[in-house]
Amino acid sequence: MHRARQFDLFLSFVSANHSFAERLQASLTTRGARVWMDRDRLRPGDLFPAASAQGLAQCKAMGLVVTPESLASDWAEHEHDRARSLAKQRVPLVIPLLFGVTRAPDFLGDLDTIDFADPDAYERNVDRIIWPGLTGRQVIFLSVHPGRRAPWQTFRRKLNELGIRFVQGENINRARFHIRQIAKAGTHRIVVVLDIFEDWPTYGWPRRNSPEQYVKFLVNVRRETAGTKDDVVILLFNHSEAFEKADHSLDEQTLEQLSHCCSLHGDLEGDVFEARLRATWYRLQRELLAGEIDDGSEGTRYSGGS
């Protein structure tokens, strides 16, 4: 997938905040974001050296780390002003990241900020840098499920704790229309979640569709969206033994293709499930970002959202 810029985010900080910036870069990289960070910036008060200007010019956005240390030296304000000046050269986004600051300084104007004051909210705040910060869009998990009730209550609750929106979808006969309607708004990326074995071994109804029909649905959805800005990502949510023990007639080639899909086992419990869900969310973000098309045009300034 062609991208007009070499990096997604230029991370701007003072040397006193180097440890926080390193952690932030690692967290964003885990999610698939390409981060440029000036590792030679080790002297306080070093205002926008040439290397920083070169790095920012290659990025879609600046993540401005605003801290008590940066404000004490007026560094953050100078960086912000420089970024605004470079914005005329097609660097449209500035995302202020508050760390240890009780209120946003006046020079940020009406820019919405991401406040890292609560350590327990760190992961969700990093997600917000990307969704909607860098992309301008949120992520929706859309279930494809034959039941009349909302499926997978524990899964939904854990997604909510991560700040992820879950939408009860339709059966496979109507889901493609639902996907098109969400994509049409242009405000969300979609992760389609489905169990091709219809909750085996605990389902309480005659199976409505076969695994083979679900695979055909997945192939069609991928064919319709692959290579577009609305590229749909797939999450297989099933019992850990379903492929080995549930009834199906999937051939070896299809099983090999499915093995490359992102998957999560619904029979995992407790901390094991939570750890696996977090790792799965990282992978899904990498897949979603791989589908983001950057044509070099100016984007929309980050407008917040939780």
N, C-alpha and C positions, 0 to 999 in steps of 0.2 A: 504494500500500500504506500503510495507516494505521499510524503509530507513535505510541505514547503519549508518548514523550519527544522533545524537539526535537534533542537531541544524544546521541551514543553514549558519549563519553568526555570527562570533565573532566580536563585535564592540569594538574597541580599542581606548581609548581617555585619555586625562589628565583631572584632576578634574576641571580645569578652564572651560572646555568645556562640563561639565556635562549636562547643559540645552539643548544644541544642540543635544547631544547624546540621551537624553531622547526623544526628539521630533523625531529624526530619527528612534529610535527603535519603537515608536508608529506608525509611518508612514509605516514602513516595515511590522509590525505585521498586520496592516489593510489589507495589500496585501497578507497575508498568509505566509510570511517568518518567520522562527523561529530564533529569535535573542537572543544570549547570551551576557549579558552585566554585567561587574563587578561593581555592585552597591556599593561595599565597597572601590572602588578606589577613595579616597577623598584627598589624599596627593600628591601635585606636586612632580615629580621626583621619584615616586614609580615605578621602572622599572620592569615590568613583574613579579608580585608576583606569588606564586605557584598556586593560584586560577585561574589566567589568563591563565597560561600554561595548566591547566586542562580543562578550558573552550574551548580554541582554539583547543585542541586535539579532541574535540567532534564536531567540525564545519567543513564545507566544505570550508569556506573562512574566511579571516580576512578583515573587513572594517576598514582601518587605517585612523582615523580622523587627518588630518594634518592641524595645525593652527599656527599662530604666537606664541602662548603660548607654544605649544609643540616643535616648532623648537628652541625657545629661550633656552630651557633646554636640547636640544639634545635628548629628550625623543622619538620623532617619529623615529629617526634614530636607536636608540637602539631597539625599538619595531619591526621595519622592519627587522633588522638583526636577532632578535630572531625568528621572523616568518619564515625567510628563513631557519634558522637552523631546526626549527620544520617541515619544508616542507619535509625534508628527512623522516619524520614519517607520510607521506601521508596527509599533509595539503597543497594542491597545490596552492590555490588562495590567492592573496593579491590585494585588490581593494583600492587604495588610494583615499580618499575623502577630497578635498581641501576646506577649509573654511576660507576665509579672507587671503589667500595666493596668491600673484600675479603670481608666477611661481612655477612649481614643483621643489623641491630640487633635487640636483644631485644624492643623494643616492637611489632615486627611479628608477634610470636607465631608461630603456625603457618601464616601466610599464605605461599603459594608465591610466589617472586619470579622476575623475568626479569632476568638479569644481562647487561649490555651491555659487559662487560669486553673481549670479543674483537671487534675491529672487523670481522673477516671474517664474523662471525655476525650482523651488524647486521640484514640483511634478514630472516633467519629469525626473529630475535627480534621484529621488528616484526610479522611474520605471527602470532607466538604471542600478541601482545596481543589479536588478533582471534579466532584459532583456536587454542585454545578460550577465550581470555580473556574477550572481550566476549560471545561467543555460547554458550559452554559446549559447543561441538561442534568436531570435527575435519573436515577435508575429505578425501574419497576420490576419486581418479580411477579410474573403472571403464571398462575397455575392452569394447566390443562388437565381436567379431571371430570369423570363422568357423574360424580355424586351430586346430590341436591344441596348438601351442606358444605360449608367451608372446610377444606381438607387440612390435615397436618397441623394440628393446633400447637404442638410444642415447637415445631419448625417455625411457624408464624411468630410465636412469642419471642423466640431467639432472634429472628430477623428484626423485629421491632426494637429489641435491645441494642442492635447494631445500627439502628436508625434507617433501616431499609424498608421501603414500602412494599407490601404484599397485596396483590389484587387477585381475588377469586375469578378465575377465567371461565371458560366454557369447555364442553366436550370437543373432540377433534373436528366435528362437523361444523362448528361455529367459531372455533378459536382463531382461524386465519382471518376472519372478518374483524374480530376483536383486536388482533394484533395490528391490522391495517389502520383501524380507527385511532389507536393510541399513537402509532407512528406518524399519522397524518398531522397531528398537532405539533410535532417537531420539538417537543419539550422533554421527551424522555427516551432513554435507551431501555430495551426490553430484554430481560432474562426469562426465557420460557422454562418453567419447571414442570416436569411430568414424570410419572411412574408408568413405564410401558407395560408393567404387569398388574396395574390397577390395584395397588396396595396388597399384593400377595405377601404373606399368606393370611392376612386378617380381613380381607374385604368381605362384606356381608351381602353382596348382590351378584347376580349372574354377570360375568364379565361382559361389558358392553362392546369393547373393541379388543382385537388381538394385538400382541406385540408387533406383529408384522404391519398392521394398520398404523400403529403409532410411528413406526420407523418410516413408513411412506409419508406420514404427516411431517415428520422432522425433515426429511429430504426436500419436500416441497417448500417448507418455510425457509430453509437455508438457501434453496435455489432462488427464491423470490427476493431475498434481502442481501445475500452475500455481495460484497463489493460496493455497497451503498452506505450512506451515512446512518441508516437505520438497521445495520447488520444485526440480526437477532442472535443472541448467544443462548446455548442450550445447557440446562442442568438436569441430569438424570437423578431422580430421587427415588430410591428403591431399597428393598431389603438386601442385605449383604450377600445372601445366598440365592437371590432370585434367578440370576442367569444360570446357575447350576441346577436348581431344583424346580423352578416353576415351569409350567408347560409352555413350550414355544417351538417353532420350527425355523428359527433364524439360522441362516447359513454361516459358515466360517468367515466369509468376507464381510458380512454385515456385522458380526460380532467383533471383528477386528476394527471396523470403523467406529462402532459404539465405544470401544475401549479407549478411544482418543477423546471422547466427550468428557466434559467435567461432570463428576458424579459425587453424590453424597448419600450415605447409607442411613436410612431412617430408623434402623434398629440400634444405632449407637446411643449411648446414654451419658448423662451427666457431663463431667469435664471433658470426656473424650469427644462427645458430640460437639461441644462448644469449640474445642480446639480445631476439630476438623472443619466446622462451619467457617471459622475465621480464615483458615488456610484456603478453603474453597472460595470465599469472597475475594481474597487476594487474586486468585487465579482468574476468577470471572472478570475482575476489573482489568487485568492485563489483556484478556480477550476483547473486552469492550473498547479499551483504549486503542488496541490494534486496528479497530474498525473506524476510529475517528479520523475523518478526512480534514486535513488542514490545507486550505487552498491559498493561505497567505493573506486572506482578506481580514479586515478589522472585525473583531468580535464584539460581543456585548459585555459590558463591565459586570463584574460579579455582583449579583443582586441578593445574596444571602439565601436563607432557607435552611431548614433543619432536616 
